[in-house]
């Protein structure tokens, strides 16, 4: 009797287990998601218009900063966003893209063309980068920059003596009248070591 009861209990337990976990069902896993699984929500959208290109980043918190011809989009976590389009067939004014991983976070680095400018921002839940051609330089600004680059000469010391009176000394030398003017500093093109006296017959 006890053996029959044990067998019945065992069959009942197997039946219950079959209901809870049917044969062939995959076991439930609580392991950490893979890199691919945790990045499926980081999306990159690329658009091309006549006057600009746009790259949008969605699905994760991000911020964008520009330094020279490089724009860095930093996400708040690690991942593996798909940048194949940006590398193999980038839109106009974008040279290439690179993904970098550091400190448990991922960055997408865009390199823009030398003749391009960029604007970064956030709107409608996305971080965006707009890339467009630089406007032609202003001729006035170019000339102003050229003049600013020319070294400035030091101001010439005032040759006029204190009191504003230039004294003259006259003397006869070898049948010539030698006139000497007492300037405080070299006047005009006169050499600082030579007073350049004025000779008169």
Secondary structure, 3 states (H helix, E strand, C coil): CHHHHHHHHHHHHHHHHHHHCCCCCCCCCCCCCCHHHHCCCCEEEEEECCCEEEEEEECCCEEEEEECCEEEEEECCCCCCCCHHHHHCCCCCEEEEEEEEECCEEEEEEEECCCEEEEEEEECCEEEEEEEECCCCCHHHHHHHHHHHCCCCCCCCCCCCCCCCCCEEEEEECCEEEEEECCCCCCCCCCCCCCCCEEEC
